Amino acid sequence: MQKIGKIAAVAGIVAAAALSLTACGGSDQPAAAAGPQRECTADDIKTTGNFGQVPTITIPDSCDPPKKLITKDLSEGTGPAAAKGQQLKMNYLLVTWSNKQKLDSSFDRGQTFPLTLGAGDVIPGWDQGLEGIKQGGRRLLIIPPDLAYGPGGNGVAPNETLVFVTDAVSIGAA
């Protein structure tokens, strides 16, 4: 029993020393991770470009990816608002959260992407996030993994958060 008591005492001293060392970092040392940061909002994501122009998306390092779908109209548009069952033609730019790099862009291909809203043609984050967008409008979508490709990845990292800038080029009849 004496041996176990000594081991426990030594372990306590080592733990205390480690704690005091981490608490005494100098100003020239990088700050230790303080645990989870706050979740990003739409206002934390920076975009450039107007409707029809190739956008840019900048994701900051100062916040974590949101856990819920976030949408923000960057320009509202003046045409009809999209509803389930309607035919949409969209332009988009996709940046992945983990590496902050462009993954795909219909702007680069010079072709719009057609879909029927709410029909399951696209990931759930698009079906939900594009509802109500007006023709001629530009919308930011920040899509968490459970509304994107989840653990399967489908060409992106597993459990990836996706950031899109989308343009509603046309909204057709249901």
Backbone torsions as a table, in degrees:
resi	resn	phi	psi	omega
1	MET	NA	-32.4	-179.6
2	GLN	-62.8	-37.5	-178.5
3	LYS	-64.3	-42.4	179.2
4	ILE	-64.2	-40.0	178.2
5	GLY	-61.7	-41.0	178.3
6	LYS	-66.0	-41.6	179.3
7	ILE	-62.5	-42.8	179.7
8	ALA	-64.7	-39.5	179.5
9	ALA	-66.2	-43.2	178.8
10	VAL	-63.8	-41.9	179.2
11	ALA	-62.0	-38.9	178.4
12	GLY	-65.4	-40.7	178.7
13	ILE	-65.1	-43.6	179.4
14	VAL	-62.2	-43.4	179.8
15	ALA	-63.9	-42.3	179.2
16	ALA	-64.4	-40.2	178.9
17	ALA	-65.2	-42.2	179.1
18	ALA	-63.3	-40.4	179.3
19	LEU	-65.1	-41.8	-179.0
20	SER	-69.7	-32.7	177.8
21	LEU	-66.8	-41.8	179.9
22	THR	-69.7	-28.2	-179.7
23	ALA	-78.6	-16.8	-173.8
24	CYS	-105.6	23.8	-179.7
25	GLY	-59.9	138.9	178.8
26	GLY	-78.0	170.2	-177.7
27	SER	-69.9	-18.4	178.1
28	ASP	-85.9	-0.2	178.1
29	GLN	-90.1	142.8	174.1
30	PRO	-65.5	147.2	-179.2
31	ALA	-66.4	140.1	177.2
32	ALA	-73.2	149.6	178.8
33	ALA	-60.8	131.5	-177.5
34	ALA	-96.5	19.7	-178.6
35	GLY	90.9	-165.8	-177.3
36	PRO	-60.6	140.3	176.5
37	GLN	-92.2	-179.6	177.1
38	ARG	-73.5	156.9	176.9
39	GLU	-75.8	143.3	176.1
40	CYS	-67.9	154.4	172.0
41	THR	-114.0	174.2	177.3
42	ALA	-60.2	-34.0	-178.4
43	ASP	-70.6	-18.0	177.8
44	ASP	-77.5	-24.9	-178.8
45	ILE	-85.4	126.1	-178.8
46	LYS	-100.0	134.8	177.7
47	THR	-131.1	156.8	173.8
48	THR	-130.9	163.3	176.9
49	GLY	96.7	148.2	176.5
50	ASN	-102.3	171.0	178.3
51	PHE	-47.3	133.3	178.4
52	GLY	87.7	-18.3	178.1
53	GLN	-93.4	150.1	176.3
54	VAL	-64.7	121.6	-178.6
55	PRO	-84.2	168.9	164.9
56	THR	-123.5	153.5	177.9
57	ILE	-130.7	128.8	176.4
58	THR	-121.0	120.0	-179.7
59	ILE	-101.2	126.0	-178.1
60	PRO	-77.1	161.9	174.3
61	ASP	-91.4	-6.7	-170.3
62	SER	-86.0	1.6	179.9
63	CYS	-151.0	161.6	-177.7
64	ASP	-90.6	158.0	177.5
65	PRO	-63.1	141.2	179.1
66	PRO	-69.0	154.0	-178.9
67	LYS	-94.2	-9.2	179.5
68	LYS	-122.5	157.1	177.0
69	LEU	-60.5	132.1	176.2
70	ILE	-123.5	131.2	175.1
71	THR	-126.4	148.8	176.2
72	LYS	-151.3	125.0	174.9
73	ASP	-74.3	120.3	178.2
74	LEU	-86.0	-32.7	167.0
75	SER	-147.6	136.7	-166.7
76	GLU	-75.3	-35.1	-174.4
77	GLY	85.1	163.0	-176.1
78	THR	-124.5	-5.2	-178.2
79	GLY	-85.6	-167.4	-179.6
80	PRO	-66.9	151.5	178.7
81	ALA	-85.0	141.2	-178.6
82	ALA	-73.6	136.5	176.3
83	ALA	-130.3	161.6	179.3
84	LYS	-54.5	138.7	178.8
85	GLY	91.9	-11.1	-178.8
86	GLN	-84.9	152.2	176.8
87	GLN	-85.1	126.5	177.6
88	LEU	-118.2	147.1	167.3
89	LYS	-120.4	119.6	-172.8
90	MET	-120.4	148.3	162.2
91	ASN	-107.9	150.3	-178.8
92	TYR	-154.8	157.4	168.3
93	LEU	-126.9	132.4	180.0
94	LEU	-116.4	128.0	172.5
95	VAL	-121.6	134.7	177.8
96	THR	-88.8	140.4	-174.5
97	TRP	-64.9	-44.1	-170.7
98	SER	-62.5	-36.8	-178.8
99	ASN	-116.3	-2.4	175.0
100	LYS	58.9	31.2	-178.1
101	GLN	-115.8	150.2	174.9
102	LYS	-65.1	131.8	177.5
103	LEU	-106.6	-35.8	-176.1
104	ASP	-156.5	154.5	179.2
105	SER	-159.0	120.9	173.6
106	SER	-71.7	-24.9	176.3
107	PHE	-58.5	-41.9	-179.0
108	ASP	-64.8	-32.9	-179.1
109	ARG	-84.3	-15.1	-178.8
110	GLY	69.3	23.0	179.5
111	GLN	-133.7	135.6	175.6
112	THR	-73.8	162.2	179.2
113	PHE	-106.2	118.5	-179.3
114	PRO	-89.0	145.2	175.5
115	LEU	-157.9	159.6	170.6
116	THR	-104.6	116.4	-174.8
117	LEU	-63.9	129.5	176.9
118	GLY	83.8	0.8	-177.4
119	ALA	-91.2	-0.9	-178.4
120	GLY	80.4	16.1	176.9
121	ASP	-68.9	-22.9	-173.0
122	VAL	-131.6	177.3	178.1
123	ILE	-63.4	151.9	-178.9
124	PRO	-55.5	-32.3	179.2
125	GLY	-62.2	-31.6	175.1
126	TRP	-76.0	-47.6	-179.9
127	ASP	-56.2	-40.3	179.2
128	GLN	-80.8	-43.0	-172.0
129	GLY	-75.0	-21.0	-179.0
130	LEU	-94.9	-8.2	178.8
131	GLU	-61.5	129.2	178.5
132	GLY	90.7	-10.0	178.2
133	ILE	-63.8	140.7	-179.2
134	LYS	-95.7	146.2	175.8
135	GLN	-54.9	134.1	-176.4
136	GLY	86.5	3.5	-179.2
137	GLY	-97.0	156.3	176.1
138	ARG	-120.5	131.3	-176.4
139	ARG	-132.5	137.9	171.5
140	LEU	-88.2	131.9	174.4
141	LEU	-122.5	125.8	172.3
142	ILE	-114.8	111.7	-168.2
143	ILE	-113.1	117.4	178.2
144	PRO	-71.1	161.9	-175.3
145	PRO	-54.7	-36.7	-176.7
146	ASP	-69.1	-15.7	175.5
147	LEU	-109.8	8.6	179.1
148	ALA	-117.0	-117.2	-176.4
149	TYR	-106.8	-1.9	175.3
150	GLY	57.7	-148.9	-176.7
151	PRO	-72.3	-17.0	-178.4
152	GLY	-70.3	-30.0	177.4
153	GLY	86.8	-60.1	-178.9
154	ASN	49.9	51.6	178.7
155	GLY	94.2	-7.5	174.6
156	VAL	-122.3	169.0	178.7
157	ALA	-60.7	145.7	176.5
158	PRO	-56.2	140.3	178.0
159	ASN	57.8	39.1	-179.3
160	GLU	-83.4	138.0	169.6
161	THR	-88.3	134.2	-176.7
162	LEU	-111.2	140.6	178.1
163	VAL	-123.4	121.4	-178.9
164	PHE	-119.5	146.1	158.0
165	VAL	-110.4	124.2	-176.1
166	THR	-120.9	142.2	173.5
167	ASP	-115.6	127.8	176.8
168	ALA	-86.9	93.4	-176.3
169	VAL	-71.2	-44.6	175.5
170	SER	-149.6	149.5	177.4
171	ILE	-130.1	114.8	-176.0
172	GLY	-98.7	174.8	-179.3
173	ALA	-65.3	152.6	-179.9
174	ALA	-71.1	NA	NA
